[in-house]
Amino acid sequence: MSSEPKYQDYSVDELFDVLKHVDKDLYPEKVEQIKLEIARRSNTEIATAYKPFRFTKSDGYCLLFFCGLGLIIFSIFSGELPISRSVSVQIDIYPHLYWFVFAVWTVITLCSGYKWYTADNDT
């Protein structure tokens, strides 16, 4: 003998989680109960439970920093730097161009790391 769950005691997160995982074909009455309880909740309660992701400037600087760092580490071990989809500069063929591109990427990586470190998270 199982007791019926009290959906009014569930948080909004828990209601959406139960709705996501309940077998809709086997328990259509529970699905309706959950949907009614979600509809009964205020919009502010649902809005505070789910905040959309915002990609900030700080996130962009972080992404650029770690991508640049990965590119620099890759170029040190492989001896080549990709500069487009099909073209890469190899250290043994064009050493001056390789070191120039390496220096440019190093400066970009360091600048983005600095901007990420000093960025205000509200922007």
Steps between C-alpha positions, in 0.01 A plus 500: 500500500667818381414848613444777249775764490411846627605716206416820686800428728737467201719786384473625143827323413370174641170533312678549167734212579210266582315612186809426295545148639143373555366243253235705321326197349482305825406792730305763302312610814827578680619702201182706519541552875857618453404735216217646710736555793752674274223718355382583853842636595568868448704612201759661726562172679556323168712788364729500804543123475611516136737773392626480142873482441658828395835495324688793653815678392683324780391163358629605157838602638521172691418301186753693292767458767466123526469451123811710448682311773407170336618628162832612646557166674405314182741709292788444742467122480409468133716773348214640295233766538169477314408835346195390300305181438748351256818706554747473782840656555774250583807601694744310276364651175421862600670562835463882494130484415448227760654709777310810388166318512603337829578843648168642379305212657700532821415871526131432424494224762668711766277800430185290515621338823559844650158624383337185640680545833401866531154480337191601692259203499192723463587606143 
